Amino acid sequence: MSTFYIQQFGCRATQADGAALERQLLDRGCTPAADPALAEIVVLNTCTVTAAADAQARDAIRKIHARNPAARLIVTGCYAQRAPEELAALPGVNWVIGNSHKPQIPSLITQIAPATFARAREEGTVIPSEARNLLFLPAPIVDSVSILTGDIFAHPEFLSAPIQGGESHRTRPILKIQDGCNNRCSFCVIPYVRGKSRSLPPDAVIFEIQRLTAEHPLPPANSKVARPILAVHSRAREIVLSGINLGTYGRDLSPRIEFIGLLRRILDETSLERLRISSIEPQDLTLDLIDLFASTDRIAQHFHIPLQSASDRILAAMHRWYRSEHYARRVELIHDRLPHAAIGADVIAGFPGETESDHAATLAFIERLPFTYLHVFSYSPRPGTKAASLQNHVPAATIKRRARELRSLGESKSAAFRHSQQGRPLRVLTLHRDEHSINEQTAVEYTPALSSNYLRVQVPGIFASNLWLDVLITAQEGNYLVGEPASTLCESSAYSASLRYS
């Protein structure tokens, strides 16, 4: 059976799609390769949220083809859905398959041997009809590259599997429970490449979390399955819920379920020790949801709330259906209820029509609120979006300077937050150690760990991954905190009352 490698790009939702493909290929007897240079088939799962993401995918395709010209390249994901012909023109690409048909890739790979791909390219013909029939419609060919895309809004499939383990030795599985978006922000192409909002049914969410949190015996030493280094517990202690627009979870289901209702079910029906939410829009951040976060230590005190701009004029032009003071009230309420919570935001620099006054308003807004980190994006026009057709685009040099100023402010906010945690006790989850787990200044070996409030902590010493440690924060070194271990709680499933962030 074929060897394969999946090259991932973009957001957690895209990575979850890739994890689902990997699971299906393994179930069909395919063998994962450790490197794209060693694979017969390479799947590139792309992102298209920015022009930089597009460029990154094109560069990767060229490099993989140069290193492994015999590999059959299948390009899929959001970029493939948006501009398949663009990708088909790149050397080495055999198939371009949009998100609309991504679920059928495993069947394609297991039905078509690499030799068949090679023959098709040599003869300049399409892939044989018996394989195309598997995909329900003929695949057009462009310069011997087969393209398969369709109306994303006509394909309701939900493709997802937890992102866990693998070559990244991920300690905290990421579970995609929602896909697509019904909003139409003027700068965003994602609804057009991912389709309408759709949700993983709540029973399926509960089942997946119960499966991930069940004790699994470690594979034997001679097993072909990767054995975690120093791992003591194979069950997940923390799981991250992700989606394209997570706060809209359940609105498409019948009967309808609210996102907060799903969270309560997870707390009531699973033994998960810590749940983390990847991102939520400000209009979906209700008072009841904040109260739920404040009521339990089993939900990480971490809020990522896209802002994009603090200029109400620009927010209106972006078709963002909130205004700056509505956003500010939510942040202030979180800080009031959970003063040590992590609060992060996405911000776009240089949206068309953004003036120096608009940019200054965003800087002042971020400065006065208790943000703990920022993700800053330089605006780039996405084909097909309303913002791309606007006339008053900001010069590239100005965008670059504004993005630099926003990142500098974000770094200072992060440093201040880390400084505020010194002297505090924290419960942290140990992460996978690698060859870089050594402090370059002191030459002391350490174990990386993550706190509930999204702080990276270096714990001196060698500890297994996926353990709870009680640590006292004693110093700040660069972007990390140093936490001296107080105790190791291998079997604890609840946080001690003394360590609650309140």
C-alpha positions as CSV (number, residue, x, y, z in Angstrom):
1,M,0.0,0.0,0.0
2,S,1.2,3.6,-0.6
3,T,3.3,5.6,1.7
4,F,2.0,9.1,2.3
5,Y,2.9,12.4,4.0
6,I,0.5,15.2,4.9
7,Q,1.9,18.7,4.8
8,Q,-0.2,21.0,7.0
9,F,-0.8,24.7,6.7
10,G,-3.0,27.3,8.4
11,C,-5.4,27.2,11.2
12,R,-6.4,24.4,13.6
13,A,-9.5,23.7,11.6
14,T,-7.4,22.9,8.6
15,Q,-5.0,20.8,10.7
16,A,-8.1,18.9,12.0
17,D,-9.1,18.1,8.4
18,G,-5.6,16.8,7.8
19,A,-5.8,14.7,11.0
20,A,-9.0,13.1,9.7
21,L,-7.4,12.3,6.4
22,E,-4.5,10.7,8.2
23,R,-6.8,8.6,10.3
24,Q,-8.7,7.4,7.3
25,L,-5.5,6.5,5.4
26,L,-4.1,4.6,8.3
27,D,-7.4,2.7,8.6
28,R,-7.1,1.8,4.9
29,G,-3.6,0.3,5.4
30,C,-1.5,3.2,4.1
31,T,1.9,3.8,5.7
32,P,2.9,7.3,7.0
33,A,6.3,8.6,5.9
34,A,8.5,10.5,8.3
35,D,9.4,13.1,5.6
36,P,7.9,14.2,2.3
37,A,11.1,13.2,0.6
38,L,10.3,9.6,1.6
39,A,6.7,9.5,0.5
40,E,5.1,8.1,-2.6
41,I,2.1,10.5,-2.2
42,V,2.3,13.9,-0.6
43,V,-1.0,15.7,0.4
44,L,-0.5,19.5,0.9
45,N,-3.4,20.8,3.0
46,T,-3.4,24.5,2.2
47,C,-4.6,27.8,3.8
48,T,-5.6,31.0,1.9
49,V,-6.4,33.4,4.6
50,T,-3.7,35.8,3.5
51,A,-1.5,36.3,0.4
52,A,1.4,35.2,2.6
53,A,-0.3,31.9,3.2
54,D,-0.7,31.4,-0.5
55,A,3.0,32.1,-1.1
56,Q,4.0,29.7,1.7
57,A,2.0,26.9,0.0
58,R,3.5,27.5,-3.4
59,D,7.0,27.6,-2.0
60,A,6.4,24.3,-0.2
61,I,5.1,22.6,-3.4
62,R,8.2,23.7,-5.3
63,K,10.6,22.5,-2.6
64,I,8.8,19.1,-2.1
65,H,8.8,18.5,-5.9
66,A,12.5,19.4,-6.1
67,R,13.4,17.0,-3.2
68,N,11.1,14.2,-4.3
69,P,10.2,14.5,-8.0
70,A,8.8,11.0,-8.0
71,A,6.2,11.8,-5.4
72,R,2.6,12.3,-6.5
73,L,1.4,15.7,-5.2
74,I,-2.2,16.2,-4.2
75,V,-3.0,19.8,-3.2
76,T,-6.2,20.4,-1.2
77,G,-7.6,22.8,1.4
78,C,-8.7,26.4,1.2
79,Y,-6.3,27.6,-1.5
80,A,-7.2,24.6,-3.7
81,Q,-10.9,25.5,-3.3
82,R,-10.3,29.2,-4.1
83,A,-7.8,29.0,-7.0
84,P,-7.3,25.5,-8.3
85,E,-5.9,26.5,-11.7
86,E,-3.3,28.6,-10.0
87,L,-2.0,25.5,-8.1
88,A,-2.4,23.2,-11.1
89,A,0.1,25.3,-13.0
90,L,2.9,24.5,-10.5
91,P,5.4,21.8,-11.4
92,G,4.9,18.4,-9.8
93,V,1.2,18.8,-8.9
94,N,-0.9,15.8,-10.0
95,W,-4.3,16.6,-8.4
96,V,-5.9,19.7,-7.0
97,I,-8.9,18.9,-4.8
98,G,-11.0,21.6,-3.1
99,N,-12.5,21.4,0.3
100,S,-15.8,20.5,-1.4
101,H,-14.3,17.0,-2.2
102,K,-11.6,16.7,0.4
103,P,-13.4,13.8,2.2
104,Q,-12.9,11.6,-0.8
105,I,-9.1,11.9,-0.9
106,P,-8.5,8.7,1.1
107,S,-10.5,6.7,-1.4
108,L,-8.7,8.3,-4.2
109,I,-5.3,7.5,-2.7
110,T,-6.1,3.9,-1.9
111,Q,-7.6,3.2,-5.4
112,I,-4.9,4.8,-7.5
113,A,-1.3,3.5,-7.3
114,P,1.5,5.9,-7.8
115,A,2.3,4.2,-11.1
116,T,-1.2,5.1,-12.4
117,F,-0.4,8.8,-11.6
118,A,2.9,8.5,-13.5
119,R,1.2,6.9,-16.5
120,A,-1.5,9.5,-16.6
121,R,1.0,12.3,-16.6
122,E,3.1,10.7,-19.3
123,E,0.1,10.1,-21.6
124,G,-1.5,13.5,-20.8
125,T,-4.8,11.8,-19.9
126,V,-7.1,12.0,-17.0
127,I,-7.1,9.5,-14.1
128,P,-9.0,6.3,-15.1
129,S,-12.7,6.4,-15.0
130,E,-13.0,3.8,-12.3
131,A,-11.1,6.0,-9.9
132,R,-13.0,9.1,-11.0
133,N,-16.3,7.4,-10.4
134,L,-15.2,7.1,-6.9
135,L,-15.4,10.9,-6.7
136,F,-18.9,11.1,-8.2
137,L,-18.0,13.4,-11.1
138,P,-15.4,13.7,-13.8
139,A,-12.2,15.6,-13.0
140,P,-11.1,18.1,-15.6
141,I,-7.5,18.0,-16.6
142,V,-5.3,21.1,-17.0
143,D,-1.9,20.4,-18.5
144,S,-2.2,16.8,-17.2
145,V,-3.3,17.9,-13.7
146,S,-6.7,16.7,-12.6
147,I,-8.8,19.3,-10.8
148,L,-11.7,18.4,-8.6
149,T,-13.7,21.2,-7.0
150,G,-17.4,22.1,-6.6
151,D,-19.9,24.3,-4.9
152,I,-18.7,24.3,-1.2
153,F,-22.2,25.3,-0.1
154,A,-23.6,22.1,-1.6
155,H,-21.3,19.8,0.4
156,P,-22.5,19.4,4.0
157,E,-19.8,16.9,5.0
158,F,-18.0,17.5,8.3
159,L,-14.4,16.3,8.2
160,S,-12.6,16.2,11.5
161,A,-10.4,14.1,13.8
162,P,-8.5,15.1,16.9
163,I,-5.0,16.5,16.2
164,Q,-2.8,14.5,18.5
165,G,0.5,12.7,18.7
166,G,2.3,12.2,15.5
167,E,5.6,13.7,14.7
168,S,4.8,16.8,16.8
169,H,4.2,14.7,19.9
170,R,1.2,16.9,20.7
171,T,0.2,16.6,24.4
172,R,-3.1,18.4,24.1
173,P,-5.5,17.1,21.4
174,I,-7.3,19.6,19.3
175,L,-10.9,18.7,18.4
176,K,-12.7,20.6,15.7
177,I,-16.4,20.7,16.5
178,Q,-17.5,23.4,14.0
179,D,-16.7,24.3,10.4
180,G,-17.7,27.1,8.0
181,C,-19.1,30.6,8.7
182,N,-22.3,32.4,7.9
183,N,-20.8,35.8,8.5
184,R,-19.5,37.9,5.6
185,C,-16.7,40.1,7.0
186,S,-15.6,42.2,4.0
187,F,-11.9,41.1,4.2
188,C,-12.4,37.4,4.8
189,V,-12.5,34.7,2.1
190,I,-13.0,31.8,4.5
191,P,-16.8,31.5,4.1
192,Y,-16.3,31.0,0.3
193,V,-13.8,28.2,0.7
194,R,-15.3,26.5,3.8
195,G,-19.0,26.9,3.3
196,K,-21.9,27.5,5.7
197,S,-21.6,26.9,9.4
198,R,-22.1,23.3,10.5
199,S,-21.5,21.5,13.7
200,L,-20.4,18.1,14.9
201,P,-23.4,16.6,16.8
202,P,-23.0,16.9,20.6
203,D,-23.2,13.2,21.1
204,A,-20.3,12.8,18.7
205,V,-18.3,15.5,20.6
206,I,-19.0,13.7,23.9
207,F,-18.0,10.4,22.5
208,E,-14.7,11.7,21.1
209,I,-13.8,13.4,24.4
210,Q,-14.6,10.3,26.3
211,R,-12.4,8.3,23.9
212,L,-9.6,10.7,24.3
213,T,-9.8,10.8,28.1
214,A,-10.0,7.0,28.5
215,E,-6.8,5.3,29.7
216,H,-5.0,3.6,26.9
217,P,-2.1,1.2,27.5
218,L,1.1,2.3,25.9
219,P,2.2,0.4,22.8
220,P,4.9,-2.2,23.4
221,A,8.5,-1.2,22.8
222,N,8.6,-3.2,19.5
223,S,5.4,-1.8,18.2
224,K,5.3,0.2,14.9
225,V,3.1,2.8,16.7
226,A,5.1,5.8,18.0
227,R,5.7,5.4,21.8
228,P,5.7,8.8,23.6
229,I,9.0,9.7,25.1
230,L,8.8,9.6,29.0
231,A,5.0,9.4,28.8
232,V,3.2,8.1,31.9
233,H,-0.4,8.8,30.9
234,S,-1.8,8.3,27.5
235,R,-5.2,9.8,28.2
236,A,-5.8,13.4,27.4
237,R,-5.8,15.8,30.3
238,E,-6.5,18.9,28.3
239,I,-8.4,19.2,25.0
240,V,-8.7,22.3,22.8
241,L,-12.1,22.9,21.1
242,S,-11.7,24.6,17.7
243,G,-13.8,25.8,14.8
244,I,-14.0,28.5,12.2
245,N,-16.7,30.4,14.2
246,L,-16.9,28.4,17.4
247,G,-19.5,30.5,19.1
248,T,-22.1,29.6,16.4
249,Y,-21.8,25.9,17.3
250,G,-25.1,24.1,17.3
251,R,-27.3,26.7,15.6
252,D,-27.6,24.5,12.5
253,L,-28.6,21.3,14.4
254,S,-32.1,20.1,15.1
255,P,-32.8,20.4,17.9
256,R,-30.7,23.5,18.2
257,I,-28.1,23.5,20.9
258,E,-26.2,26.5,22.2
259,F,-22.4,26.5,22.6
260,I,-22.7,26.9,26.4
261,G,-25.0,23.9,26.5
262,L,-22.3,21.8,24.9
263,L,-19.7,23.0,27.4
264,R,-22.0,22.1,30.3
265,R,-22.5,18.6,28.8
266,I,-18.7,18.1,28.5
267,L,-18.3,19.1,32.2
268,D,-21.1,16.8,33.3
269,E,-20.6,13.8,31.1
270,T,-16.8,13.4,30.7
271,S,-13.8,13.2,33.0
272,L,-11.8,15.8,31.1
273,E,-9.6,17.7,33.5
274,R,-9.1,20.9,31.4
275,L,-11.0,22.2,28.4
276,R,-9.7,25.1,26.4
277,I,-11.6,27.2,23.8
278,S,-9.6,28.3,20.8
279,S,-11.4,31.5,19.8
280,I,-14.8,33.1,20.1
281,E,-16.3,36.2,18.5
282,P,-17.1,39.1,20.8
283,Q,-20.9,39.0,20.0
284,D,-20.9,35.3,21.1
285,L,-19.1,36.0,24.4
286,T,-22.2,36.2,26.7
287,L,-22.3,37.0,30.4
288,D,-23.5,33.4,31.1
289,L,-20.4,32.1,29.2
290,I,-18.1,34.2,31.2
291,D,-19.8,33.1,34.4
292,L,-19.3,29.5,33.4
293,F,-15.6,30.0,32.9
294,A,-15.4,31.7,36.3
295,S,-17.3,28.9,38.0
296,T,-14.9,26.0,37.4
297,D,-11.2,25.2,37.1
298,R,-11.9,22.7,34.4
299,I,-12.1,25.3,31.7
300,A,-8.9,27.1,30.9
301,Q,-8.9,30.8,31.8
302,H,-8.0,31.8,28.3
303,F,-10.1,33.9,25.9
304,H,-9.1,34.6,22.3
305,I,-11.5,37.3,21.0
306,P,-10.9,38.6,17.5
307,L,-10.9,42.5,17.5
308,Q,-9.5,43.4,14.0
309,S,-9.8,47.2,14.7
310,A,-10.9,49.5,17.5
311,S,-12.1,52.2,15.0
312,D,-15.9,52.0,14.8
313,R,-15.7,53.4,11.3
314,I,-13.4,50.6,10.2
315,L,-15.4,47.9,12.0
316,A,-18.4,49.0,10.0
317,A,-16.4,48.8,6.8
318,M,-15.2,45.4,7.8
319,H,-18.9,44.3,8.4
320,R,-18.0,43.4,11.9
321,W,-21.3,43.5,13.9
322,Y,-20.0,45.0,17.2
323,R,-18.4,48.3,18.1
324,S,-15.4,49.0,20.2
325,E,-17.1,49.7,23.5
326,H,-19.2,46.6,23.3
327,Y,-15.9,44.7,22.9
328,A,-14.3,46.6,25.8
329,R,-17.2,45.8,28.2
330,R,-16.7,42.1,27.5
331,V,-12.9,42.3,28.2
332,E,-13.4,44.3,31.3
333,L,-16.0,41.8,32.6
334,I,-13.6,38.9,32.0
335,H,-10.8,40.8,33.9
336,D,-13.2,41.6,36.7
337,R,-14.3,38.0,37.2
338,L,-11.0,36.4,36.3
339,P,-8.1,38.9,36.9
340,H,-5.4,36.5,35.8
341,A,-7.1,35.2,32.6
342,A,-5.3,35.3,29.3
343,I,-7.0,37.6,26.9
344,G,-5.8,37.7,23.3
345,A,-7.0,39.3,20.1
346,D,-6.5,39.3,16.3
347,V,-5.8,42.7,14.8
348,I,-5.6,43.7,11.1
349,A,-3.2,46.5,10.2
350,G,-3.9,48.6,7.1
351,F,-7.5,47.7,6.2
352,P,-8.5,49.8,3.1
353,G,-9.4,53.4,4.2
354,E,-7.7,53.1,7.6
355,T,-6.3,56.5,8.5
356,E,-3.6,57.3,11.0
357,S,-6.4,58.4,13.4
358,D,-8.0,54.9,13.1
359,H,-4.7,53.2,13.7
360,A,-4.0,55.5,16.7
361,A,-7.5,54.6,18.1
362,T,-6.7,50.9,17.9
363,L,-3.3,51.4,19.6
364,A,-4.9,53.4,22.4
365,F,-7.7,50.9,22.9
366,I,-5.3,48.0,23.2
367,E,-3.1,50.0,25.5
368,R,-5.9,50.7,28.0
369,L,-7.4,47.2,28.2
370,P,-5.8,44.1,29.9
371,F,-4.8,42.2,26.8
372,T,-2.1,39.6,27.3
373,Y,-1.1,38.9,23.7
374,L,-1.9,39.9,20.1
375,H,-1.9,38.2,16.8
376,V,-1.3,40.9,14.2
377,F,-2.1,40.5,10.5
378,S,-1.0,42.8,7.7
379,Y,-4.0,43.3,5.4
380,S,-3.8,41.7,2.0
381,P,-6.7,41.7,-0.5
382,R,-8.4,38.3,-0.9
383,P,-9.9,37.8,-4.4
384,G,-13.7,37.8,-4.3
385,T,-14.1,39.7,-1.1
386,K,-15.8,43.1,-0.9
387,A,-12.7,44.8,0.6
388,A,-10.6,43.7,-2.4
389,S,-12.7,46.0,-4.6
390,L,-12.3,49.1,-2.5
391,Q,-10.2,51.9,-4.0
392,N,-8.5,53.4,-0.9
393,H,-5.9,50.8,-0.2
394,V,-3.2,51.6,2.3
395,P,0.4,51.7,0.9
396,A,2.4,48.6,1.7
397,A,5.1,50.5,3.6
398,T,2.4,52.1,5.9
399,I,0.8,48.7,6.5
400,K,4.2,47.3,7.5
401,R,4.9,50.1,9.9
402,R,1.5,49.9,11.5
403,A,1.8,46.1,11.9
404,R,5.2,46.6,13.5
405,E,3.8,49.1,16.0
406,L,1.0,46.8,16.9
407,R,3.3,43.9,17.4
408,S,5.6,46.0,19.6
409,L,2.6,46.9,21.7
410,G,1.5,43.3,21.9
411,E,4.9,42.2,23.1
412,S,4.9,44.8,25.8
413,K,1.5,43.7,27.0
414,S,2.7,40.1,27.0
415,A,5.8,41.0,29.0
416,A,3.7,42.9,31.6
417,F,1.4,40.0,32.0
418,R,4.2,37.6,32.5
419,H,5.8,39.9,35.0
420,S,2.4,40.1,37.0
421,Q,2.6,36.3,37.4
422,Q,5.9,36.2,39.3
423,G,5.5,34.9,42.8
424,R,2.2,33.1,42.0
425,P,1.5,29.4,42.3
426,L,0.3,27.9,39.0
427,R,-0.9,24.5,38.0
428,V,0.8,23.6,34.7
429,L,0.6,20.7,32.2
430,T,3.9,19.4,31.1
431,L,4.5,19.2,27.4
432,H,6.8,17.1,25.2
433,R,10.5,17.6,25.7
434,D,12.8,17.7,22.7
435,E,16.5,18.2,22.0
436,H,16.0,22.0,22.5
437,S,14.7,21.6,26.0
438,I,17.7,23.2,27.6
439,N,18.1,26.7,28.9
440,E,20.8,28.3,26.6
441,Q,21.8,30.8,29.3
442,T,22.2,28.4,32.3
443,A,22.6,25.1,30.5
444,V,20.0,23.6,32.8
445,E,17.6,21.0,31.3
446,Y,14.0,21.9,31.7
447,T,10.5,20.6,30.8
448,P,8.1,22.9,28.9
449,A,4.7,23.3,30.4
450,L,1.5,25.4,29.8
451,S,-0.7,27.1,32.4
452,S,-4.5,27.5,32.3
453,N,-3.9,31.2,31.5
454,Y,-1.8,30.3,28.4
455,L,1.6,31.0,29.8
456,R,4.6,29.1,28.7
457,V,6.6,27.9,31.7
458,Q,10.0,26.3,31.9
459,V,10.2,23.8,34.8
460,P,13.7,22.9,35.8
461,G,14.3,19.1,35.5
462,I,13.1,16.3,33.4
463,F,9.5,15.3,33.7
464,A,7.2,13.1,31.6
465,S,4.8,14.9,29.3
466,N,1.1,15.2,30.2
467,L,1.6,15.6,34.0
468,W,0.1,18.2,36.3
469,L,2.7,20.1,38.2
470,D,2.2,22.7,40.9
471,V,4.9,25.3,40.4
472,L,5.8,28.6,41.9
473,I,6.8,31.3,39.3
474,T,10.2,32.6,40.3
475,A,11.5,34.4,37.2
476,Q,10.9,35.5,33.7
477,E,13.3,34.6,30.9
478,G,12.5,36.0,27.5
479,N,9.1,34.8,26.5
480,Y,8.9,32.2,29.2
481,L,8.4,32.0,32.9
482,V,10.4,29.8,35.2
483,G,8.4,27.7,37.6
484,E,9.9,25.7,40.5
485,P,8.0,22.5,41.0
486,A,6.2,22.1,44.3
487,S,4.7,18.7,43.7
488,T,3.8,16.3,41.0
489,L,0.2,15.2,40.9
490,C,0.1,12.3,38.5
491,E,-3.4,11.1,39.2
492,S,-5.2,14.3,40.2
493,S,-8.4,15.0,38.2
494,A,-9.3,18.2,39.9
495,Y,-7.5,21.4,40.8
496,S,-6.9,22.2,44.4
497,A,-9.0,25.0,45.7
498,S,-5.9,27.0,46.7
499,L,-4.8,27.2,43.1
500,R,-8.0,28.6,41.6
501,Y,-7.5,31.7,39.6
502,S,-9.9,34.1,41.3
